[in-house]
Amino acid sequence: MADFIIKSRKRKDYTQFTTRIETDTLDNIKRIVKDNNLISINEFINDCLKFAIDNLKILEEENNDLKKLG
C-alpha cells in the first residue's frame, strides 16, 4: 500500500470576498486553468489582479497623458 504523504507549503493570508464575474469570463478562466494545469482558479485570479494593479495606468483628462499608478 502506498504511503499517504502530506506536503507542507507556505500559508498565505486570504480574506474571503464575494464578487460577481461575468459567466463567459469565468468560463475562460476555468479553461485557462485547466488547459495550463495551473494550481487553482483562486491562485490564477490573484495573479491576474496583482498584474493588473502593478500595470495600471490612468488617463489624465487635463492633458491626455497616461499616468502609471503603483
Buried (B, 14 or more C-beta within 10 A) or exposed (E): EEEEEEEEEEEEEEEEEEEEEEEEEEEEBEEEBEEEEEEEBEEBBEEEEEEEEEEEEEEEEEEEEEEEEE
